[in-house]
Amino acid sequence: MNTETKKAASSRNSNRRGDLRSAPRCGAKTRRRTSCQSPAMANGRCRLHGGLSTGPRTAAGIERIRRANTRHGWRSQAARVERIRSRELIQQSRATLNEFADLDRRGFGFIETGHLKSLKDLPIAQREQLTPKLQTAIATGEVR
């Protein structure tokens, strides 16, 4: 068979043609303190020393990797903000309940009795004994 008419052999299994002995080498330090002699990939290292993946390139790929590494989400920024907000809400609720309990201790038994439809129905003398916060809430109409 004539060499000029011979068709070049195609590569099998997507392997490049050529002599692997002349391919660039990885050169990474091995456990034996010698340099790795495996053929290097495009980034200069072999498949064992970081040649397979160079990381995600697109924003979608980066987001996918970020979500894949999230284990439970407890320390995520959204979860932290939600916990802070819930703590603040609990503190505000406790403060409001303490104010009403303080009013009840002073003799304003309107919480349990239900006779009072709104705080505006209180006599002026009793309104003056309210905390300044409740007084401003009544004046602005925040509290009925």
C-alpha atoms as a printed R data frame, in Angstrom:
    type eleno elety resid chain resno       x      y      z
1   ATOM     1    CA   MET     A     1   0.000  0.000  0.000
2   ATOM     2    CA   ASN     A     2   1.315  3.400 -0.952
3   ATOM     3    CA   THR     A     3   1.999  5.781  1.958
4   ATOM     4    CA   GLU     A     4   0.680  8.760  0.000
5   ATOM     5    CA   THR     A     5  -2.726  7.162 -0.522
6   ATOM     6    CA   LYS     A     6  -2.888  5.856  3.033
7   ATOM     7    CA   LYS     A     7  -5.440  7.756  5.082
8   ATOM     8    CA   ALA     A     8  -4.292  9.092  8.431
9   ATOM     9    CA   ALA     A     9  -5.619  6.974 11.273
10  ATOM    10    CA   SER     A    10  -8.329  8.713 13.237
11  ATOM    11    CA   SER     A    11  -8.008  8.931 16.977
12  ATOM    12    CA   ARG     A    12  -9.866  6.452 19.119
13  ATOM    13    CA   ASN     A    13 -11.804  7.477 22.226
14  ATOM    14    CA   SER     A    14 -11.076 11.171 21.610
15  ATOM    15    CA   ASN     A    15  -7.363 10.679 22.231
16  ATOM    16    CA   ARG     A    16  -5.009 13.042 20.468
17  ATOM    17    CA   ARG     A    17  -2.670 11.674 17.886
18  ATOM    18    CA   GLY     A    18   1.014 11.859 18.411
19  ATOM    19    CA   ASP     A    19   3.765 10.597 20.603
20  ATOM    20    CA   LEU     A    20   2.897 10.878 24.313
21  ATOM    21    CA   ARG     A    21   6.591 10.755 25.144
22  ATOM    22    CA   SER     A    22   7.010 14.227 23.680
23  ATOM    23    CA   ALA     A    23   3.964 15.700 25.487
24  ATOM    24    CA   PRO     A    24   4.621 18.287 28.201
25  ATOM    25    CA   ARG     A    25   4.840 16.819 31.686
26  ATOM    26    CA   CYS     A    26   2.939 17.761 34.825
27  ATOM    27    CA   GLY     A    27   5.910 18.467 37.065
28  ATOM    28    CA   ALA     A    28   3.952 18.546 40.344
29  ATOM    29    CA   LYS     A    29   5.806 17.311 43.412
30  ATOM    30    CA   THR     A    30   4.756 13.783 44.314
31  ATOM    31    CA   ARG     A    31   4.741 12.059 47.699
32  ATOM    32    CA   ARG     A    32   8.156 10.625 46.845
33  ATOM    33    CA   ARG     A    33   9.442 14.210 46.429
34  ATOM    34    CA   THR     A    34  10.020 13.675 42.706
35  ATOM    35    CA   SER     A    35   8.276 15.541 39.932
36  ATOM    36    CA   CYS     A    36   5.215 13.961 38.345
37  ATOM    37    CA   GLN     A    37   5.887 12.525 34.911
38  ATOM    38    CA   SER     A    38   2.275 12.236 33.716
39  ATOM    39    CA   PRO     A    39   1.264 14.105 30.565
40  ATOM    40    CA   ALA     A    40  -0.007 17.586 31.378
41  ATOM    41    CA   MET     A    41  -3.369 19.001 30.345
42  ATOM    42    CA   ALA     A    42  -4.193 22.515 29.147
43  ATOM    43    CA   ASN     A    43  -3.575 24.109 32.538
44  ATOM    44    CA   GLY     A    44  -0.158 22.509 32.932
45  ATOM    45    CA   ARG     A    45  -1.082 19.757 35.406
46  ATOM    46    CA   CYS     A    46  -2.153 16.153 34.984
47  ATOM    47    CA   ARG     A    47  -5.518 14.658 35.885
48  ATOM    48    CA   LEU     A    48  -4.227 13.691 39.328
49  ATOM    49    CA   HIS     A    49  -2.807 17.098 40.210
50  ATOM    50    CA   GLY     A    50  -5.582 19.438 39.175
51  ATOM    51    CA   GLY     A    51  -5.904 19.050 35.450
52  ATOM    52    CA   LEU     A    52  -9.535 18.000 35.159
53  ATOM    53    CA   SER     A    53 -11.457 21.067 36.291
54  ATOM    54    CA   THR     A    54 -10.512 24.710 36.395
55  ATOM    55    CA   GLY     A    55 -13.780 25.706 38.065
56  ATOM    56    CA   PRO     A    56 -17.061 27.140 36.826
57  ATOM    57    CA   ARG     A    57 -16.853 29.995 34.336
58  ATOM    58    CA   THR     A    58 -20.427 31.286 34.104
59  ATOM    59    CA   ALA     A    59 -22.567 32.918 36.775
60  ATOM    60    CA   ALA     A    60 -25.010 30.006 36.564
61  ATOM    61    CA   GLY     A    61 -22.185 27.525 37.125
62  ATOM    62    CA   ILE     A    62 -20.856 29.452 40.109
63  ATOM    63    CA   GLU     A    63 -24.364 29.611 41.612
64  ATOM    64    CA   ARG     A    64 -24.839 25.869 41.053
65  ATOM    65    CA   ILE     A    65 -21.571 25.093 42.868
66  ATOM    66    CA   ARG     A    66 -22.523 27.446 45.719
67  ATOM    67    CA   ARG     A    67 -25.890 25.700 46.156
68  ATOM    68    CA   ALA     A    68 -24.264 22.263 45.932
69  ATOM    69    CA   ASN     A    69 -21.907 23.123 48.805
70  ATOM    70    CA   THR     A    70 -24.695 24.397 51.093
71  ATOM    71    CA   ARG     A    71 -25.444 21.707 53.639
72  ATOM    72    CA   HIS     A    72 -28.273 23.066 55.758
73  ATOM    73    CA   GLY     A    73 -28.470 26.857 55.304
74  ATOM    74    CA   TRP     A    74 -28.395 27.642 59.034
75  ATOM    75    CA   ARG     A    75 -25.421 29.984 58.624
76  ATOM    76    CA   SER     A    76 -26.589 31.607 55.405
77  ATOM    77    CA   GLN     A    77 -27.086 35.357 55.349
78  ATOM    78    CA   ALA     A    78 -30.838 35.037 54.805
79  ATOM    79    CA   ALA     A    79 -31.200 32.703 57.798
80  ATOM    80    CA   ARG     A    80 -29.167 35.030 60.018
81  ATOM    81    CA   VAL     A    81 -31.269 38.049 59.035
82  ATOM    82    CA   GLU     A    82 -34.446 36.079 59.707
83  ATOM    83    CA   ARG     A    83 -33.213 35.052 63.171
84  ATOM    84    CA   ILE     A    84 -32.282 38.651 64.016
85  ATOM    85    CA   ARG     A    85 -35.711 39.896 62.912
86  ATOM    86    CA   SER     A    86 -37.504 37.221 64.916
87  ATOM    87    CA   ARG     A    87 -35.448 38.082 68.022
88  ATOM    88    CA   GLU     A    88 -36.323 41.768 67.625
89  ATOM    89    CA   LEU     A    89 -39.999 40.917 67.204
90  ATOM    90    CA   ILE     A    90 -39.944 38.766 70.343
91  ATOM    91    CA   GLN     A    91 -38.236 41.560 72.300
92  ATOM    92    CA   GLN     A    92 -40.825 44.096 71.105
93  ATOM    93    CA   SER     A    93 -43.654 41.726 72.001
94  ATOM    94    CA   ARG     A    94 -42.235 41.162 75.478
95  ATOM    95    CA   ALA     A    95 -41.825 44.904 76.006
96  ATOM    96    CA   THR     A    96 -45.442 45.521 74.968
97  ATOM    97    CA   LEU     A    97 -46.705 42.734 77.220
98  ATOM    98    CA   ASN     A    98 -44.655 44.125 80.106
99  ATOM    99    CA   GLU     A    99 -46.194 47.569 79.555
100 ATOM   100    CA   PHE     A   100 -49.693 46.122 79.672
101 ATOM   101    CA   ALA     A   101 -48.810 44.046 82.740
102 ATOM   102    CA   ASP     A   102 -47.455 47.210 84.361
103 ATOM   103    CA   LEU     A   103 -50.735 48.981 83.592
104 ATOM   104    CA   ASP     A   104 -52.644 46.093 85.097
105 ATOM   105    CA   ARG     A   105 -50.499 46.225 88.259
106 ATOM   106    CA   ARG     A   106 -51.340 49.912 88.650
107 ATOM   107    CA   GLY     A   107 -55.007 49.088 88.897
108 ATOM   108    CA   PHE     A   108 -56.089 49.329 85.293
109 ATOM   109    CA   GLY     A   109 -57.857 45.975 85.215
110 ATOM   110    CA   PHE     A   110 -59.075 46.461 81.667
111 ATOM   111    CA   ILE     A   111 -56.991 43.631 80.260
112 ATOM   112    CA   GLU     A   112 -58.790 40.775 82.005
113 ATOM   113    CA   THR     A   113 -62.198 42.409 82.416
114 ATOM   114    CA   GLY     A   114 -62.594 43.564 78.833
115 ATOM   115    CA   HIS     A   115 -64.737 46.532 79.913
116 ATOM   116    CA   LEU     A   116 -62.509 48.994 78.124
117 ATOM   117    CA   LYS     A   117 -62.853 49.051 74.327
118 ATOM   118    CA   SER     A   118 -59.878 51.339 73.808
119 ATOM   119    CA   LEU     A   119 -57.245 53.142 75.832
120 ATOM   120    CA   LYS     A   120 -58.825 56.457 74.804
121 ATOM   121    CA   ASP     A   121 -61.776 55.560 77.051
122 ATOM   122    CA   LEU     A   122 -59.524 55.849 80.099
123 ATOM   123    CA   PRO     A   123 -60.100 58.850 82.328
124 ATOM   124    CA   ILE     A   124 -57.527 61.633 81.888
125 ATOM   125    CA   ALA     A   125 -56.079 61.051 85.376
126 ATOM   126    CA   GLN     A   126 -55.384 57.423 84.540
127 ATOM   127    CA   ARG     A   127 -54.044 58.312 81.089
128 ATOM   128    CA   GLU     A   128 -51.391 60.492 82.712
129 ATOM   129    CA   GLN     A   129 -50.117 57.464 84.621
130 ATOM   130    CA   LEU     A   130 -49.445 55.569 81.389
131 ATOM   131    CA   THR     A   131 -45.907 55.209 80.130
132 ATOM   132    CA   PRO     A   132 -44.780 57.923 77.707
133 ATOM   133    CA   LYS     A   133 -44.602 55.362 74.916
134 ATOM   134    CA   LEU     A   134 -48.263 54.427 75.347
135 ATOM   135    CA   GLN     A   135 -49.252 58.099 75.655
136 ATOM   136    CA   THR     A   136 -47.675 58.893 72.287
137 ATOM   137    CA   ALA     A   137 -49.247 55.763 70.780
138 ATOM   138    CA   ILE     A   138 -52.698 56.935 71.940
139 ATOM   139    CA   ALA     A   139 -52.068 60.476 70.668
140 ATOM   140    CA   THR     A   140 -50.946 59.310 67.223
141 ATOM   141    CA   GLY     A   141 -53.735 56.774 66.927
142 ATOM   142    CA   GLU     A   142 -51.522 53.680 66.854
143 ATOM   143    CA   VAL     A   143 -53.436 52.235 69.817
144 ATOM   144    CA   ARG     A   144 -57.197 52.244 69.902
